[in-house]
Amino acid sequence: MILPAFRCRSCGSDRSTLVLDLGSQPLANRLPAPSDLDQPEPRFPLRLLVCQSCWLCQISDVIPPETLFSDYLYFTSNSDTMMRHARDAAVRYTREFSLGPSSRVIEIASNDGYLLTHFLQVGVPCLGIEPAANIAAAARTRGIPTLAEFFDSRLARRLAADGQRADLVLGNNVFAHVPDINDFVAGLAAVLQPRGRAILEFPYAVDLLEHNEFDTIYHEHVFYFSLTALEPVFARHGLAIVRIERIPIHGGSLRLFASPAGGHAADETVAALRAIEHSKGVDRLGFYAGFGRQVEAIRQSLRDLLARLRREGRSIAAYGASAKGSTMLNFFGLGADTIEFIADRSPHKQGRLSPGMHIPIVPPDRILERQPDYMLLLTWNFAEEILAQQSEYRRRGGRFIIPIPSVQVV
């Protein structure tokens, strides 16, 4: 079904087709307190579309970034996996690009400084850009210079005029969040040195579609990128994609390296992934056609399993008060009558309720106190880390339900 009133946010085409309708959803990172329940909780349509002109996947309805990010509860440093990922990347980039005291690193959506701290420790000047004032303040307490602003082309030009062009611009899990993709890429071009590099990480649309990762879709994620869709955007603003790496984080992501055109030559990874995407049919509508049916099969399978366990008198809780968990719980209609509680390591989430379904969020030590028979793993993308952390729960007979890419019990 083509939505003729919708125009692609990249190329402006009016030929976008509905891929998946997840219904009306609350904001996935807006966790109400129990005292908020007498107030209405806004819900918004959540529909995934694909543009048939440039093949960019995007949601139809966008919430203003100021609503989503000005005060935020996700602190990256609560994840051991993300901390290791950040440290390894910082060490690699410092060595590979010979960064030192005369270099400059800028990170967009720098969160609490978890990544930039590794550059600061080895004497590389850095600047964080983090729009959530509460999280920017946490970064400053770690000694990370941080602007509490949204990154756009205007801010980029201001930094360039102030002599703060970057040798390296980093953006981990932010590119997909920005409604104006053209303005964002124009900002990268404005703030980079002529031979500078931008490195962006984001969930890969091909993995999302092939592995049924529908819960990666929520209002913060405006876009779901493939190389096919991105090359025209970067070229439009005088940048070239010079390297692409596939990484396992978040269920399958891309790490994209870009530079001003002529600054660095593209290596073989770009042509290789371009060819793979073409062979899969990323530039043809058939690639997207069966996604909705696959998601519905997971929905039915999980609901049937949980209903059977409840009939048998088994207790069920969940792990991970994540944004992806909010999408799943609301789309599947799983509330406090099925899920007793959600355990989460973040003290900023504990004591609150899950969006829409209002399941209590508690510290992880509640798992061993209550010893539920089953735990639905909402943060399945960190399964290895969480299963290791919960070895005692499993030793006592507790089992985890992993819902993606298909429902399994471990």
C-alpha positions in Angstrom: 0.0 0.0 0.0 1.5 3.3 -1.1 1.0 6.3 1.2 0.8 9.1 -1.4 0.6 11.9 1.2 4.0 10.9 2.7 7.2 12.3 1.2 10.5 10.5 1.8 12.7 12.5 4.2 15.8 11.8 2.1 14.9 12.2 -1.6 11.4 13.8 -1.4 9.6 11.0 -3.4 5.9 10.4 -2.7 6.3 6.7 -3.5 6.5 5.1 0.0 5.0 1.7 0.8 3.8 0.4 4.2 6.0 -2.4 5.4 4.7 -2.9 9.0 2.0 -1.3 11.2 2.8 -1.6 14.9 -0.4 0.2 15.9 -0.6 3.1 18.4 2.4 3.1 20.8 3.5 5.1 23.8 7.0 6.8 23.7 9.3 3.9 24.4 11.7 5.7 26.8 9.0 7.7 28.6 8.7 5.6 31.8 5.8 6.8 34.0 6.1 6.9 37.8 3.2 5.2 39.7 2.0 8.7 40.6 1.6 9.6 36.9 -1.1 7.0 36.2 -3.9 9.5 36.7 -2.5 11.5 33.7 -3.2 10.5 30.1 -0.3 8.7 28.4 0.1 9.9 24.8 0.2 7.3 22.0 1.3 7.8 18.4 1.0 5.7 15.3 4.1 3.6 14.6 4.3 2.5 11.0 7.4 1.4 9.0 7.6 2.5 5.4 10.0 2.0 2.5 10.6 4.6 -0.2 10.4 3.0 -3.6 12.7 5.7 -5.1 15.8 5.6 -2.8 14.8 2.5 -0.7 15.2 4.3 2.7 13.1 2.7 5.5 11.5 5.2 7.9 8.6 5.6 10.2 5.6 7.7 9.1 5.0 9.8 12.2 7.9 11.7 13.8 7.9 13.0 17.4 9.9 16.3 17.9 13.4 15.5 19.2 12.9 18.0 22.1 10.0 15.8 23.3 12.1 12.6 23.1 15.5 13.6 24.3 15.6 16.8 26.4 15.3 14.6 29.5 16.4 11.0 29.1 16.7 7.8 31.2 19.1 5.7 29.0 22.7 5.7 30.4 25.0 3.7 28.1 27.4 3.0 31.0 24.8 0.6 32.5 25.7 -2.0 29.8 28.9 -3.9 30.2 28.7 -4.9 26.5 28.5 -1.3 25.4 31.3 -0.3 27.6 33.7 -2.9 26.2 32.5 -1.9 22.7 33.3 1.7 23.3 36.7 1.0 24.8 37.8 -1.2 21.9 36.6 1.3 19.4 38.4 4.2 21.0 41.7 2.3 21.3 41.4 1.3 17.6 40.7 4.7 16.3 43.4 6.4 18.3 46.0 4.0 16.9 44.6 3.7 13.4 44.3 7.4 12.8 47.3 8.5 14.9 45.2 10.8 17.1 47.1 12.9 19.6 47.1 16.3 21.4 46.8 18.2 18.1 43.7 16.2 17.1 40.1 16.8 17.9 37.3 14.2 18.4 33.7 15.2 18.5 31.0 12.8 19.5 27.3 13.4 18.6 24.9 12.1 21.2 27.8 11.5 23.6 25.5 10.3 26.5 27.4 10.3 29.8 30.9 10.4 28.3 31.4 6.7 28.3 33.2 6.7 25.0 35.0 10.1 25.0 36.6 9.3 28.4 38.9 6.9 26.6 40.2 9.6 24.3 40.6 12.1 27.1 42.7 9.6 29.1 45.3 9.5 26.3 45.4 13.2 25.8 43.2 13.6 22.7 41.1 16.8 22.9 37.4 16.0 22.6 33.9 17.5 22.7 30.6 15.9 23.5 27.3 17.0 22.1 24.4 15.6 24.2 20.9 17.2 24.1 19.6 15.6 27.3 20.6 18.1 30.0 20.6 15.5 32.8 23.0 13.2 30.9 25.2 16.0 29.6 25.6 17.1 33.3 26.7 13.5 34.2 29.3 13.7 31.4 30.7 17.0 32.7 31.2 15.4 36.1 33.6 13.0 34.4 35.6 15.8 32.9 34.1 15.6 29.4 33.5 19.0 27.8 29.9 18.7 26.7 27.4 20.9 24.9 23.8 20.3 25.9 22.5 20.9 22.3 21.1 19.0 19.3 23.6 18.5 16.5 22.6 20.1 13.2 24.2 22.0 10.4 23.9 25.3 12.2 25.8 24.1 15.2 28.3 22.4 12.9 29.0 25.7 11.1 29.3 27.5 14.4 31.9 25.0 15.6 33.8 25.3 12.4 33.8 29.1 12.6 35.2 28.8 16.2 38.1 26.7 14.9 36.7 23.4 16.2 36.7 21.3 13.1 37.2 17.7 13.9 39.6 15.0 12.7 37.1 12.4 13.9 33.3 12.7 14.4 31.6 9.8 16.1 27.9 9.1 16.2 26.9 5.8 17.8 23.2 5.0 17.6 22.2 8.6 16.9 22.0 8.8 13.0 18.8 6.9 12.9 17.2 9.2 15.5 17.5 12.5 13.5 14.4 13.5 11.6 16.2 15.7 9.1 18.8 13.4 7.6 19.9 15.9 5.0 20.7 18.5 7.6 22.6 16.0 9.7 24.8 14.9 6.9 25.3 18.5 5.9 26.5 19.2 9.4 29.0 16.4 9.2 30.4 17.9 6.1 30.7 21.4 7.7 32.4 20.2 10.9 35.0 17.8 9.4 38.5 18.7 8.5 39.3 18.2 4.8 40.8 14.8 5.6 38.7 14.1 8.6 36.5 11.1 9.1 33.0 10.5 10.4 32.2 7.1 11.9 28.5 6.3 12.5 27.1 3.1 14.0 23.4 2.2 13.6 21.2 -0.9 13.3 21.3 -2.4 9.9 17.9 -2.5 8.1 18.8 -5.7 6.3 19.5 -7.6 9.6 16.3 -6.1 11.0 14.2 -7.4 8.2 15.9 -10.8 7.8 16.1 -11.6 11.5 12.6 -10.3 12.4 13.9 -7.5 14.7 10.7 -5.5 14.6 11.2 -4.3 18.2 14.1 -2.1 17.0 11.3 0.1 15.5 10.1 2.8 17.9 9.6 6.5 17.6 13.2 7.5 18.5 14.4 5.5 15.4 13.1 7.5 12.5 15.3 5.6 10.0 16.5 2.1 9.3 19.5 2.3 7.0 21.0 0.2 4.2 24.0 1.2 2.1 21.8 1.4 -0.9 19.7 4.2 0.8 22.7 6.0 2.2 25.1 6.5 -0.6 22.9 9.1 -2.4 22.5 11.1 0.8 26.2 11.4 1.5 27.0 12.2 -2.1 24.4 14.9 -2.0 26.4 16.8 0.7 29.9 16.3 -0.6 30.8 13.3 1.4 31.8 9.8 0.4 31.3 6.5 2.2 34.8 5.0 2.2 34.4 1.9 4.4 31.6 -0.2 5.8 31.9 -2.8 8.6 29.1 -5.1 9.8 29.2 -5.5 13.6 27.0 -7.7 15.8 26.0 -5.1 18.3 22.2 -4.5 18.7 21.3 -7.6 16.7 23.3 -6.5 13.7 24.6 -3.0 12.9 26.7 -1.1 10.4 29.8 0.9 11.2 30.1 3.5 8.4 33.2 5.5 7.6 32.7 8.7 5.6 35.0 11.6 4.6 34.8 14.7 2.5 34.9 13.7 -1.2 38.5 13.2 -2.3 39.8 13.0 1.3 40.1 9.2 1.3 39.5 6.5 -1.3 36.8 4.0 -0.7 38.0 0.5 0.1 36.7 -2.9 -1.1 34.1 -3.1 1.7 31.8 -0.6 0.1 31.5 -2.2 -3.3 31.2 -5.6 -1.6 28.2 -4.6 0.6 26.6 -2.8 -2.3 26.7 -6.0 -4.4 25.4 -8.1 -1.5 22.4 -5.7 -1.0 21.6 -5.8 -4.7 21.7 -9.6 -4.8 19.3 -9.7 -1.8 16.9 -7.3 -3.6 17.2 -4.3 -1.2 16.4 -2.1 -4.2 13.2 -4.1 -5.0 9.9 -4.2 -3.2 9.8 -7.9 -2.8 12.5 -7.8 -0.2 10.2 -6.1 2.2 7.0 -7.9 1.5 7.0 -10.8 4.0 8.2 -8.9 7.1 4.7 -8.3 8.5 3.8 -12.0 8.3 7.0 -13.1 10.1 6.3 -10.6 12.9 2.8 -11.8 13.3 4.1 -15.4 13.6 6.4 -14.4 16.4 3.5 -12.6 18.1 1.2 -15.6 18.0 4.0 -18.0 19.1 5.0 -15.9 22.1 1.4 -15.2 23.2 0.6 -18.9 22.9 3.6 -19.9 25.0 2.9 -17.4 27.7 -0.8 -18.3 27.9 0.1 -22.0 28.3 2.7 -21.2 31.0 0.1 -19.2 32.9 -2.5 -22.0 32.6 0.1 -24.3 34.1 0.5 -21.9 37.1 4.0 -20.8 36.1 5.3 -17.3 37.1 6.7 -15.0 34.4 8.8 -11.9 34.7 10.9 -10.0 32.2 14.4 -8.6 31.9 15.4 -5.2 30.4 13.2 -2.1 30.5 14.4 -1.2 27.1 12.8 0.8 24.3 12.6 -2.4 22.1 10.8 -4.1 25.0 8.2 -1.4 25.0 7.5 -1.9 21.3 7.1 -5.7 21.9 5.0 -5.5 25.0 2.6 -3.0 23.6 2.3 -4.6 20.2 1.8 -8.1 21.7 -0.6 -6.8 24.4 1.5 -8.2 27.3 0.8 -6.4 30.6 1.0 -6.8 34.3 -1.6 -9.6 34.2 1.1 -11.7 32.4 4.5 -10.2 33.4 4.9 -9.7 37.1 7.8 -7.3 36.9 10.7 -6.2 34.7 14.2 -6.3 36.1 16.7 -3.6 35.0 20.2 -2.6 36.1 19.6 1.2 35.7 18.7 2.9 38.9 17.2 5.7 36.8 14.4 3.2 35.7 13.8 1.3 38.9 10.6 2.3 40.6 9.0 3.4 37.4 6.6 1.5 35.1 6.9 0.3 31.6 5.3 2.5 28.9 1.7 1.7 28.1 1.5 -1.6 29.9 2.6 -0.3 33.3 4.6 -3.2 34.5 6.7 -2.4 37.6 10.5 -2.0 37.0 12.7 -3.4 39.8 16.4 -4.0 40.5 17.8 -7.3 39.3 18.2 -8.7 42.8 14.5 -9.1 42.8 15.0 -12.0 40.4 16.5 -14.3 43.0 14.2 -13.0 45.7 11.1 -14.0 43.7 12.6 -16.7 41.5 10.1 -16.6 38.7 9.9 -19.7 36.6 10.5 -17.8 33.4 12.1 -14.5 32.3 11.1 -13.0 29.0 14.4 -11.4 27.7 13.3 -8.1 26.3 17.0 -7.0 25.8 17.7 -10.1 23.6 20.5 -8.2 21.9 22.5 -8.5 25.1 21.6 -12.1 25.7 25.1 -13.4 26.3 25.9 -10.7 28.9 22.6 -11.1 30.7 22.5 -14.9 30.7 26.0 -14.9 32.3 25.0 -12.3 34.9 21.9 -14.5 35.8 23.8 -17.8 36.1 22.6 -18.3 39.7 18.9 -17.8 38.6 19.4 -20.4 35.9 21.2 -22.8 38.3 18.1 -22.7 40.5 16.0 -23.8 37.6 14.9 -20.4 36.1 14.6 -20.3 32.3 14.8 -17.4 29.8 12.5 -16.9 26.9 14.3 -15.3 24.0 11.8 -13.9 21.5 13.9 -12.8 18.5 14.5 -14.0 15.8 12.1 -16.7 16.8 10.8 -17.8 20.2 13.0 -20.1 22.1 13.4 -21.2 25.7 16.9 -21.6 27.2 
